[in-house]
Each structure stands twice: as structure tokens, then as C-alpha cells.
Amino acid sequence: KAGVTQTPRYLIKTRGQQVTLSCSPISGHRSVSWYQQTPGQGLQFLFEYFSETQRNKGNFPGRFSGRQFSNSRSEMNVSTLELGDSALYLCASSFSDRGYNEQFFGPGTRLTVL
Amino acid sequence: KNEVEQSPQNLTAQEGEFITINCSYSVGISALHWLQQHPGGGIVSLFMLSSGKKKHGRLIATINIQEKHSSLHITASHPRDSAVYICAAANTGNQFYFGTGTSLTVIP
């Protein structure tokens, strides 16, 4: 089975721009979660989608949004980029939307905002 | 106060030593996850626990639900165990709360 894939792997943007990141889960997985990792804050939960519905959202501003398609692929969007948005963005997929399910992480997209 | 507290933040050990990383959480959980992150960013799930103890090779994870505490043990540590270990508490809604991670360096 192919693992979780994320594209692009690296991205450089300037302040004020917007960015869209993509995540393809493991085949058969219907839950996709997004996380932000920074040296200062560590890993933080952004949101989770299950069957095209956002089930949970972390404590992030409305500039961060996402969606999930019928094939379970997910995208997250960050508008009006700020320097502090520079981070590693990870997505993880699991079979169901319950916490007792192993999470499979993608390699991440490293976003640099200049 | 963070929902998940992890200690120590940094750990250096000699090859062969027994290592323990601790995790305390304050949220109600459906599972406690231990994750490993190597330089470069890739995260691998090591264990998922809701009770008791699990063992995989030289790694052992335990959880005490009443005390809201979990430990990750590495027996006979090896330089390839050098990584960041992250504890994560998952609630029933699949929302994850992460510890700050323990950076482990095993010296040959």
C-alpha cells in the first residue's frame, strides 16, 4: 500500500500571498488530519476531515482552511501569509474518525514565508 | 497549562542504556500515542495505547489511566534510536494534543 503523500514538499512564499497544500491519504482511509510543527510551538492540531466533513478544528485563525474531496484527498489553504506561518505542515490519515486509530503521517510540506 | 506534559525535553544516553520518557496528560482520551520523528521531519507511529502495556522489539510503552500517565521505555539503546519522541493524547473525536517532544541522542 502506498503511504501518505504530500505535495509540494517544499514551498517558499512571501508575506500576503496564499498557499494550498495537498495530502493524499492511504487508500481506504477516510480521515485526514492536518498539523503545524514549529520549533517554538511544537506540533499543533489544525483540523480533521472525515468523509468530506470537518469534524474538529484547532485554535488557528480563519486564514487557515481546508477541505476534503470525495476520494478522501485533502487540501489546506492559508491565506494572507504571515512570517509566523513558516512551519512544517504534516497531514496524517487514519481509517476512521475515532482517536483509537493509528495515524499514518505524510513526509510534510516545509513552508517558508519571506 | 499544556494538556500533555512530557519529560525530559532532552536526553543523552550511552549505547546500551535503558531509557525512560514520561508523559502526563490532563484530557480525557480514547488513546495515547507515541510517535517517533527523525531529522528531516518524517513521523512514525510507534504505539497506540488505551490500557496496560505494549512491546515492540526493544520498545515498551505503558499507560496508567487512573494516574493519566504513560511511559516509553527503550531497552539496550542504540545510536539509531536517536530521534525525537512525541507523546500525543487523542480524544474520542480524533483531536490530538501533543507533548513538546523528547530529543534523544544515543552515543556509541
Contacts between the chains, C-beta under 8 A, distances in Angstrom:
chain1	res1	chain2	res2	distance
A	31	B	94	6.3
A	33	B	94	6.9
A	33	B	96	7.0
A	35	B	96	7.6
A	35	B	98	8.0
A	37	B	41	7.7
A	42	B	86	7.9
A	42	B	98	5.9
A	42	B	99	7.7
A	42	B	100	4.9
A	42	B	101	6.1
A	43	B	86	6.5
A	43	B	88	7.6
A	43	B	96	8.0
A	43	B	98	4.1
A	43	B	101	7.7
A	44	B	98	7.1
A	45	B	95	6.0
A	45	B	96	5.1
A	45	B	97	7.3
A	45	B	98	7.6
A	48	B	93	8.0
A	48	B	94	5.5
A	48	B	95	6.8
A	50	B	94	7.6
A	55	B	93	6.4
A	55	B	94	6.7
A	56	B	93	5.5
A	56	B	94	6.5
A	56	B	95	4.5
A	58	B	95	7.6
A	88	B	41	5.4
A	90	B	41	7.6
A	90	B	43	6.5
A	92	B	43	7.7
A	94	B	94	7.3
A	96	B	94	8.0
A	97	B	93	7.4
A	97	B	94	5.0
A	98	B	30	6.2
A	98	B	92	6.4
A	98	B	94	6.0
A	99	B	29	6.7
A	99	B	30	3.6
A	99	B	31	5.0
A	99	B	90	3.2
A	99	B	91	5.5
A	99	B	92	5.6
A	99	B	93	7.0
A	99	B	94	5.1
A	99	B	95	7.5
A	99	B	96	7.7
A	100	B	30	4.8
A	100	B	31	4.3
A	100	B	48	6.8
A	100	B	50	6.0
A	100	B	90	7.2
A	101	B	31	7.8
A	101	B	48	7.7
A	101	B	94	7.3
A	102	B	33	7.9
A	102	B	45	5.2
A	102	B	48	5.4
A	103	B	33	6.8
A	103	B	45	5.6
A	103	B	96	7.7
A	104	B	45	6.9
A	105	B	35	7.8
A	105	B	42	7.0
A	105	B	43	4.0
A	105	B	44	7.2
A	105	B	45	7.3
A	107	B	41	6.5
A	107	B	42	5.5
A	108	B	41	4.7
A	108	B	42	7.4
A	110	B	41	7.3
